[in-house]
Amino acid sequence: MEDLQEFARQVFESQPFSRHIGAELLSSGPGHAEIGVVIADHLKQQHGFVHGGVISYLADNSLTFAGGLALGSNALTSEFKINYLKPASGSRLVARAKAKGVGKRQAVCLCEIFAIAEGGETLCAIAQGTVVSVSQ
């Protein structure tokens, strides 16, 4: 498990876009991943809520991490769907993804994205995606 976590950490740290928006890999393991980002003004849209693209990024990346870790290989998202449930505001966003169905070359994963504020967590989006194993 140590090697898997180190692999996940190295992959995450090699992602320029993740660094650009200040995302963090909070936890990972076989078939699951948790990614967070501090809500900053430059991540908001005109109404003061987190931009949907940021929420979508968290869903996509956490789904891919969960699937790739379940498959034990480098992976890419082949498709995903997201449902935005509530506008996101607060101090932080956290995406929690788990692989639900794992085959030899693909995994189907689910993700919940929460907005964290002083009053607790609010579920703001749910995503499902298919992740495929790739070789480099």
N, C-alpha and C positions, 0 to 999 in steps of 0.2 A: 504494500500500500504506500509506503514511503516513496518508492520509485514513481508510482502513478501520480502522486501529489506533486512531486518534483517536475514530472513531465508537464502536468497541467500548469504549474507556475511558469515554466519556461515558455510554453506556448502563449500564455496570456501576456507575459512581459514582452513578447515579440510582436504584439499587435499595436501598430502606431495609432490607430483610431481610438482604441481603448485608453491608451495613455492620454490622447488629446482631450478626451472628455472627462478624464479623471476617474475612470472606472477601476474597481478593485475586485479581484477574485477572492471572495470571502471564505469559501470552503469548497472542497471538491472531493470526490471519491468515486468508486465504481458505480457508474450510472446516475450520479447526481452532481449538481453544481449550484453555487450561489454567487451571484455577482451583484455588486452594489455601486452606487454613484451618489455623491453628495449633490443635492439640488442647488445649482448656482444660477444666477440671472441669465447667463449666456445659454442655458439649456431650456429656457422658457419661451413660450409663444406670446402673442400680443395680449392675451387675457391673464397672464401671470401664472398659467399652469405649465407643467413640464411638456415640452413639445412631444408629439406622438412619435416622432422619429427616434427620440432618445429611448422611449419605452419599447419601441420596436427593436432597436439595437439590443437592449437588455434581453428581450425575449429570444431573439435570433442567436446571440452569443451564448446564452446559458443553455438553450436547447442543444446547440452544437457541442458544447462542452460535455453536457450530460450524456449525449449520444456517443460522442467520441470516446469518452471514458468507459462507457458500457461496452463498446466495440473493441476497446483496447488499441485504438489506432488514430491517426490523423483523420479528420472528418470534415465534411462540408454539409451545410443545410441544403437539401434538395427542394424543400418546400416548407412553408409554415403559414399558419392562419392566426390572426390575433383578434380578440374582441376587447375593445376598450370599454370598461365598465363605469368608471368614475374619473373625473379630472384629477390629475396627480399634483399634489402640493405637499409641502412639509419640508423636512430637512434632508431626507435621503430616500432613494428608491432602492429596493432589493428585489432581485429576480431569483426565484427558486425553481429549479428544473429537475425532473427525474425521468429516466428512461422507463417506459412502461412496457414496451415490446421490443425485444432485441433478437435479431437474426444474425446470419453470418456477415452480411454486408450493409445492413441498415438497421436503424433503431427509430422507433416512434416515441417521442418524448412530449411531456406536458410541462408547462411553466406557469407559475403565478407571479405577478409583479405587484409588489406592495409599496405604497407610499408610507413612509415613517414620519410621524409627528409626535409631539409631546403626549398626545392622547392615545397613542398606540399605532397600530398598523391598519391601513385601509387597502383592501384588494382593489386595484385599479385596472388590471388587465389579466386576461388568461390567453395563453397561446398553446398551440399544438403544432408539432413539426416532425418531419422525417429527415433523418440525418444519415448520410452515407459515408462509408469508409473510403478513404482515398490513399493511394500510395504516392510518395514523392520521389 
